[in-house]
């Protein structure tokens, strides 16, 4: 619908790993100084594409993949990657609040979300 912020028909495109060619997670990780976080929060996670990649890059981290769109949360749950052993936690948030206790995150990522703000 035209009034919706999120176009669910774009989910497959948002989950396309060719996005890594111009939004390279390894470059981002390097710019952050090769961190070793226990908890990562991906705000505006969409399909969880980057959340999954960061979980693979930091094999001990739990990644909260937060999004305001219930369709995106369902997508992440329906496309769970069993190799990540439940370390991706889809999380429905609000535009002004992420339902996690203060001081939960060791690292927060927000990738390509500016167009929705």
N, C-alpha and C positions, 0 to 999 in steps of 0.2 A: 504494500500500500504506500502511496506517496508520502503520508505523514510519518511513516516509520523511519527511525534513524538507521536501522540495519536492514540491508537487503539480503535475505537468506539465500537467494539464488547465487550469491557470491561466495558461499562457504567453500566450495571446491577450489575456487581461484585463490582464496585466502590461505588454503592449506597446501598450496603448490610450492614445493621446495625450490623451484627456480627463483623464488623471491630471495633466496640466500645469495644469489649472484650480485644483487645490488644492495642487500641489507645483510651483510655477512656477520653471522654471530661470532665467528672466531675473531674478527677485527674488534667487535664490541667487547668481547671477553678480554682481549689483550689490552684495550684502552682502559679497562677497569683494573688492570694490574694483575691479571690471572688470579682472581679471588677464589677463595675456598669457603663459600657460604654454606651454612646448614639449612637455611630457609631462604628461598627466593620467592618474591611476589611479582608476577607478571600482570601489570594493570592494562586492561584492554586486550586480553589474550586472544580474543576471537576464537579460532579453531584450536589454539594451543600449539601451533606450529613452532613458535620460538620457545615456549615453555618446555616442549619435548626436547628441543635441541640443547637448551641450557641444562636440562636434567641429565642428558647424556654427557655433557661437558664437565659436570660436577656430580660424579656418580654417587655421592652420599647425600646430596641435597633433596629436600622436599620442595616442590614448586607449586605454589598456589597460583592457578591460572584464573585470574579474576576478570569477569566481564559483566556488563549490565544487561546483556541480551540473553534471555532464557534459551533462545534457539542455539546460540553459540555454546552454552553450557551443555545442552543436550547433545550437540555435535561431539564435544569432547568426550562425554560419557559413552556415546555410541561408537566412537573411534578410539577407544582406550588402547594404548600400546602395552601389551603384556610384558614386553622386555623391560619396561620401566618399573615393574613390580609395585604399582600403585603409588609411585612417588609424585605423580601429577594429580593435584587436587583441584578439580573445577569448582569455582566459587562464584556464586551470583553476588555481585556487589551493587552498590548504588552509585550514582554520579558523585556523591559527596562523602561516601563512607564505604570502607572495605571492612567486612565483618570479621576482623581478626583483632586480638588484643594488641595494645601498644607494645612496641619493641619486639614484635614477632619476627620481622624480616631482617636478615643480614644483608640482603641486596634487593633492590627494587628495579624492575625494568619497565619501561614504557616505550613501545616501539610503534612508530607510525600512527599514533593516535591523534595527533594534532588536528587532522581533518574533521574529527568528530566533536571537537571541543567547541 
